[in-house]
Structures are given as structure tokens and as C-alpha cells.
Amino acid sequence: MDEVLIEGLRVETVIGVYEWERHVQQRLELDLELTTDIRAAARDDDLTHTLDYAAICERLTTYAADNAHGLVETFAERVAQLVIAEFGVRRLRLTVRKPGAVASARAVGVRIEREAG
Ligand SMILES: Nc1nc2c(c(=O)[nH]1)N=C([C@H](O)[C@@H](O)CO)CN2
């Protein structure tokens, strides 16, 4: 099966388990691998037959700006379910990185795989 890719999407959001983190915006970086079949889009050269990665990036940026979470795990799960529900994605792999959370690490985060249904 084919995949539509989004790599290194930077979003600003309220995220963290500590009290001070409830009052600041922090950056998360998202990678998504979205399983789909691109053959109809390629055959007809038609965006409406595939996943519009620009539309998904815009939606996730808005979601992050409008919602607060404690754990990166919670953010990842909500984003995965949103992408499945709103964009009709059947299967995805999502990596969420929180750069700067641990000074001695380039980034920390989670990676999940989810399927519709
Ligand atoms: N597995 C996780 N561990 C930690 C998280 C998290 O979301 N998932 N969060 C924190 C703090 O918010 C930290 O990022 C502040 O620097 C600690 N551990």
C-alpha cells in the first residue's frame, strides 16, 4: 500500500504535566505516514482522490493551538483519532517529538500506529 507523508510539522501548543507548562506554548514536531492508495489520484491527476497533506497540516496546526494536554501520549492519541475520523485515513503511523523537554536529548516523544475501526 502507498503512503502520504508529513515530516517535521511544527505546531505550537500547551503541553506538559508540570504546573508551569499549563501557561506557556511549546513546540511539538510531528511526522505522519498515512496509508492510502494513490493510484486513482495519479491516474486522474486529481487532488480530490488522495489525502491533501496541506489540509491535514492546517487542521493539526489549528487543533494544537486550540487544545491543551498533559502527556505527549494524550496529544498523539487525539491527533491520530482526528486524522482517522476527519480525513478517512485507514491506517497511520504518528511520531510526536517534544524538542527541548530534556536538555540532554535532541528530542523526546512517542510513536504510535493506529487503524480505523
Ligand atoms: N512519557 C512521557 N514522559 C514525560 C512526559 C510525557 O508527556 N510523556 N512529559 C513530561 C513533562 O511534561 C516534560 O516534558 C517537561 O519537560 C515528563 N515526562
Boltz pocket constraint, residues with backbone or C-beta under 6 A from the ligand:
constraints:
  - pocket:
      binder: B
      contacts: [[A, 15], [A, 16], [A, 17], [A, 18], [A, 21], [A, 70], [A, 71], [A, 72], [A, 73], [A, 98], [A, 100], [A, 101], [A, 102]]
      max_distance: 6.0
